């Protein structure tokens, strides 16, 4: 028994060992089967993904080949390269996995799979070549779409065959596993019956779980494909489905259209790569939605990366997986840009209509015949001056219209509207509730009910301003007509494009015509022109049309219907259109017959004059000459009239001086000299003729004329030559004084005051000279003449410099004040050292100024010299020179501690010529006079502060 027991035990032990070994072997085999099934499922999943990816590679290659011009301008090009590399890497991994299966499958299956990969690899090689060619030569590579589609189709067919093959292999493995499990179950059921069967439960459970996991993976793939079809093919709205990583799972066609993404592959691409313009705020909101929130917006602006603007609405919410977790986001959006523009346009039109109504002051009213109450709009109430709750009922409405014509006209129109429904459109004068008189244009209409008027309504517009303008214009036209009658003028308009002419009533009277009996046309007007003047009129019109400018007008004769001849002056103005072409010519005609006759009498008077007479206008153009002028100058009248008067003046002198001399010349009587020089005229042959000229002004309607009467004074010049030679020096001085007197009218008083005594002395000395009998007396008188002449010369030189300062234009430049001061200091160095003067400067506020350099140096030199010259003997001379800004103007201050002066006593003549206030041997009273002239010539001024024995401060304001 023991042997049996031992045998049994041994056998049991062996049995147990065999069972354990069998179980372990079975578990190992099951694990191998399950691993193979898992690898097959993963292989199928990868192969399916490769099929999708190869299409995406194809589409992106096409997009790159046809749309890219410069790879550096597109950031997502590198993403495609990475995607392309991942595609080929994944394919290599699939091939490796399949090769690893070759040892575990029959040889015929291995040869079949190997042949498939031969086909696949061939397509991949060609696809890789195409991809490389596109990427490297996209701007010159001609992509063959058919070749690419054929490669993709062949690759897809081979991959689907590979998938189908592995599906069959998988099913066979499952069948083998099923058979193995059946036999194993029978074996173990028989072997392990009684307690060991429980050892198989974990293994069976593991097999079942693994099988379920495989089915879930497969179902998940199928479900994703279903989602794609639903959203792409069926959704009519802009909908997108994204995963947790914000990558697109599916999009509708409407989405692609709304956001201009047609032809672009977005599946698997990040939402933020497709729309890089999305900011942090929206991204944060998406994260909230991924946590379960719902985001809605009815209207928001979306600025695209290319600068375009869209207005959109959205509803973003999470979608949930089967286990209840958030799987990603659903986005429902819409482009409302067009609808928003239409809405804003409607609002704009409504606002414009409302504002137009208010600006044009158009009010509305209506009244129901059942109660007779008038209802007015806000503008109407304001025009009528109605208070907020004030009403007008029935016939009270007539009280608004001004008594008389307006009220009666309104009563008839409204009664006819109420009874017959006859509309009206009339103008009325009203007196509103505020007592204001206004003009309105009112339109009334009626509504009917059962053929009876049930309601009347209308609008009225405040036309007070335009009506008053119209009345003002009528009054002005009446005044114009009256003025035309007084001045014998009439106005006309000629529309050149339509050849339409319009005349004023007074113009018809000038031509002795009637508007009813005369056909107004250019031909008829031309026929009334005097035959001798027609060529002149025609030439004038041709020049007007050519130059597009009317010119100065002309005077011509007309023959009136009764045969009488009139002279008319025609003045016009050309009006150009937008194309710079003549559209209209307007002008006036004036009857100048009487004036022309007077001019003829005047010309006859000129002809009878014994001297040469020339009449010029303000522009110095010769208007009239007489016969004596023709004889004197050698010209015919035709050669002189219309020519500048300079033709009669030698080249070195002008007959007509500048404007500041004109008054002097006009008032001159028998003028033989100007500026101390003989007055010459120029003969046609170039010879100079000494003349005596008398100028007289003639005021005419055409402006100022100057009549010049000239006489040849050659003999007089010869007879006076000796006298002129004897007094040449005195004459030069006198002429210089005259010249300064002309140019410096404002110095007339100064000149008179400073020259009266010297000239009187000169005159007396000359008389004494002629009366003296001895040589000693004459020498003494000559010495006195020399002293007086020197003083006169000094005065004239000073006035000449002042005139030069006043009339000459000066140049400005940027000057450094410190540099100007140093220059003055060097020039006056000896005076400064001898006087022991202390000079301080402060140019910290104003460093540089824009001024004339010479003037500024003279200002510094004069005031520094004055401070030294008029220093107090009781203290060291001190002078502070500073510059500062005041009221946006630069000011220079020269403040000394010198003698000072009594401004109340001497202030009014401080800057006068030859005015001195301290006894100093070098004082001449010229420096301040010239300095003031220079400062004022530059647009500035000088003020002074001073007290006796307390110094003086001169303040120079620069312009």
Buried (B, 14 or more C-beta within 10 A) or exposed (E): EEEEEEEEEEEEEEBEEEBEEBBEEBBEBBBEBBEBBBBBBBBBBBBBBBBBBBBBBBBBBBBBBEEBEEBEEBEBBEBBBEBBEEBBEBBEEBBEBBEEBBEEBEEEBBEBBEEBBEBBBBBBEBBBEBBEBBBEEBEEBEBEEEEBEEBBEBBBBBBEBBBEBBBEBBEEBBEEBEEBBEEBBEEBEEBBEEEBBEBBEEBBEBBEEBBEBBEEBBEEBEEEEEEBEBBBEEBEEBBBBBBEEBBBBBBBBBBBEBBEBEEBBBBBBBBBBBBEEBEEEBEEBBEEBBEEEEBEEEEEEBEEEEEEEBBBBBBBBBBEEEEEEBBBBBBBBBBBBEEBEEEEEEEEEEEEEEEEBEEEBBBBBBBBBEEBEBBBBEBBBBBBBBEEEEEBEEEEBBEBBBEEEBBEBBBEBBEBBBEEBBBBEBBBBBBBBEEEEBBBBBBBBBBEEEEEBEBBBBBBBBBBEEBEEEEEEEEEEEEBBEEBBEEBBBBBBBBBEEEEBEBBEBBBBBBBBEEEEBEBEEEEBEEBBBEEBBEBBEEBBEEBEEEEEBEEBBBBBBBEEEEEEBBBBBBBEBEEEEEEEBBBBBBBBBBBBEBBEEBEEBBEEBEEEEBBBBBBBEEBEBBBBBBBBBEBBBBEEEBBBEBBBBBBBBEEBBBBBEEEBBEBBBEBEEBBBBEBEBBBBBBBEEEBBBBBBBBEEEEEEEEEBBBBBBBBBEEEBEEEEEEEEEEEEBBEBBBBBBBBBBBBEEBEEBBEEBBEEBBEBBEEBBEBBEEBEEEEEBEBBEEBBEEBBEBBBBBBEBBBBBBEBBEEEEEBEEBEBEEBBEBBBEBBEEEBEEBEBEBEBEBEEBEBBEBBBEBBBBBBBBBBBBBBBBBBEEEEBBBBBBBBEEEEEBBBBBBBBBBBBEBEEBEEEBBBBBBBBEEEEEBEBBBBBBBBBBBBBBEBEBEBBBEEEEBBBBBBBBB
